[in-house]
Amino acid sequence: MNATPLRRSTRLRVAALFVFALLAAVGTSAGAGGGMRDRAYDVYALRYATVRDFPVRYLVAGADTSRRTDIAMMFWLVKRPGRFLLVDAGFYRSKFLDDWKPADYVRPDEAVRRFGLDPKLITDIFVTHVHWDHLDGADLFPNARVWIQRAEYEHHVGDDGRPLDAAIDSLDAEMLASLRRAGRVELIDGDAREFLPGLTAYTGGKHTFASQYLAVRTPKGKAVLASDNAYLYENLEHGVAIAQTLDARSNVAAIERMKTIAAFPRLIVPGHDPQVFERFKRRKPNVVSIE
């Protein structure tokens, strides 16, 4: 028997096996999170102020008029290598500080800095709706793109930056229009839109004309950041509409839908409930990790 063809055949088989093993290793690495598109995000709630003695009837439909609570003013940081996204941006303009007199107030960009992140590194801001306490701080982050529902923007902000609806403050309408002229506003077209890898916008809460909430891929599964589409755990756990909604039935349907999106109920985070900072693990003063 001639040994040369046999040796050549053996070498080819060994080479083929090597290539197969290499490809399998690359595929396994990507499947385990090596691919940027599949990598999960870490999520944090940052509390920057408290509004004392707030009437619960303005938060929960049908609540006893005598009930009051201290509400947490918060926004959320969603991060992974190369991307630092805020969900809402708080407020800082003096008119709101003078009107509401929040306790323990920290300006939103300073809250981010205390977390350990330069505000200039914020890449994106997902604005759930146009109310002052969620939108006003957007221009504190000079390198961030702002993501908002197209219908929300166009319903509230005129081409000249004037407010078209009382839901948005004139200063914030002007600011948002200015950001758009600078090319820093991205308009999301509708419901269930994955606008960035692992980040999906949902509508239907009807807190404002086209308020949105966010589903985030985390290491524990999908989390839902409800913002004001569900003010308190009471709204979530009892299926009760928020008091300030344009459509209570749609709001309740959105709350129920959140339960089908989140990996489990614990990962649905309401917009103003101080219990958020008791139910999740404290990482720093006024910071908890959503996990």
HUSULGI-V133779 format. One record per backbone hydrogen bond with DSSP energy under -0.5 kcal/mol. CO is the residue of the C=O (numbers start at 1). NH is the residue of the N-H. E is the energy in kcal/mol with one decimal. If there is no record, write none. Layout:
<<CO NH E> <CO NH E>>
This chain:
<<1 3 -0.5> <2 6 -0.6> <3 7 -2.4> <4 8 -2.4> <5 9 -2.5> <6 10 -2.3> <7 11 -2.5> <8 12 -2.1> <9 13 -2.1> <10 14 -2.4> <11 15 -2.4> <12 16 -2.5> <13 17 -2.4> <14 18 -2.1> <15 19 -2.3> <16 20 -2.4> <17 21 -2.4> <18 22 -2.3> <19 23 -2.5> <20 24 -2.3> <21 25 -2.1> <22 26 -2.2> <23 27 -2.4> <24 28 -2.3> <25 29 -2.2> <26 30 -2.3> <27 31 -2.3> <28 32 -1.6> <29 34 -2.5> <30 33 -1.5> <30 35 -1.0> <35 38 -0.8> <35 39 -0.7> <36 39 -0.8> <41 219 -0.5> <42 79 -3.0> <43 290 -2.8> <44 77 -2.6> <45 47 -0.5> <45 288 -1.8> <46 48 -0.5> <46 75 -2.0> <48 106 -2.4> <49 73 -2.5> <50 52 -0.6> <50 103 -3.1> <51 71 -2.4> <54 69 -2.2> <55 58 -1.4> <56 59 -2.2> <56 60 -2.7> <59 243 -1.0> <60 63 -2.0> <64 67 -1.4> <67 56 -1.9> <67 57 -0.5> <69 54 -3.4> <69 71 -0.6> <71 51 -2.2> <72 74 -0.7> <73 48 -2.4> <73 49 -1.2> <75 46 -3.1> <76 78 -0.5> <76 87 -2.7> <77 44 -2.4> <77 79 -0.5> <78 85 -3.1> <79 42 -2.9> <80 83 -2.6> <83 80 -2.1> <84 123 -1.9> <84 124 -1.5> <85 78 -3.5> <86 88 -0.8> <86 126 -3.5> <87 76 -1.6> <90 137 -2.5> <93 96 -1.0> <93 97 -1.7> <94 98 -3.0> <95 99 -1.8> <96 100 -2.5> <97 101 -2.0> <102 105 -0.5> <103 50 -1.9> <107 110 -0.9> <107 111 -2.2> <108 112 -2.0> <109 113 -2.0> <110 114 -2.7> <111 115 -1.3> <112 116 -0.9> <112 117 -1.9> <113 116 -0.8> <118 121 -2.6> <119 122 -1.3> <123 145 -2.4> <124 86 -2.6> <125 127 -0.8> <125 147 -3.4> <126 88 -2.0> <126 128 -0.7> <128 212 -2.3> <131 134 -2.0> <131 135 -2.0> <132 136 -1.7> <134 89 -2.5> <135 138 -2.4> <136 139 -0.6> <137 140 -2.1> <138 141 -1.2> <140 142 -0.7> <141 144 -1.6> <145 125 -2.9> <145 147 -0.5> <146 148 -0.5> <146 186 -3.7> <147 127 -2.6> <148 188 -2.6> <149 153 -2.6> <150 154 -3.0> <151 155 -1.7> <152 156 -1.3> <153 156 -0.5> <153 157 -2.8> <156 164 -2.9> <156 165 -0.6> <158 161 -2.0> <162 158 -2.9> <165 168 -1.5> <169 173 -2.4> <170 174 -2.2> <171 175 -2.1> <172 176 -2.6> <173 177 -2.3> <174 178 -2.0> <175 179 -2.2> <176 180 -2.1> <177 181 -2.4> <178 182 -1.5> <179 184 -2.7> <180 183 -1.9> <184 146 -3.3> <186 148 -2.1> <186 188 -0.5> <188 150 -2.8> <188 190 -1.3> <192 194 -0.6> <193 195 -1.3> <193 201 -3.0> <196 199 -2.6> <198 217 -1.9> <199 195 -0.9> <199 196 -1.2> <200 215 -2.6> <201 192 -0.6> <201 193 -1.9> <202 213 -2.5> <206 246 -3.1> <206 247 -0.5> <208 211 -0.9> <211 204 -0.6> <213 202 -2.6> <214 225 -2.9> <215 200 -2.3> <216 218 -0.7> <216 223 -2.7> <217 41 -2.9> <218 221 -1.8> <221 218 -1.2> <222 263 -2.8> <223 216 -2.8> <224 226 -0.8> <224 269 -2.9> <225 214 -1.8> <226 229 -1.7> <227 230 -1.5> <227 271 -1.2> <230 271 -2.2> <231 272 -2.7> <231 273 -0.6> <232 235 -0.6> <232 236 -1.4> <233 237 -3.5> <234 238 -1.5> <235 239 -0.7> <235 240 -1.0> <241 61 -2.4> <243 245 -1.0> <247 251 -2.3> <248 252 -2.4> <249 253 -2.1> <250 254 -2.1> <251 255 -2.2> <252 256 -2.3> <253 257 -2.1> <254 258 -2.3> <255 259 -1.0> <256 260 -0.6> <257 260 -1.3> <257 261 -1.3> <258 262 -2.6> <264 267 -2.1> <265 268 -1.9> <267 224 -2.8> <267 269 -0.6> <268 270 -0.6> <269 226 -2.1> <269 227 -0.7> <272 72 -2.1> <272 274 -0.5> <273 276 -1.8> <274 277 -1.5> <275 278 -1.9> <275 279 -2.7> <276 280 -1.2> <281 289 -2.1> <284 287 -2.2> <286 47 -2.6> <287 283 -2.7> <287 284 -1.3> <288 45 -2.4> <289 281 -0.6> <289 291 -1.1>>
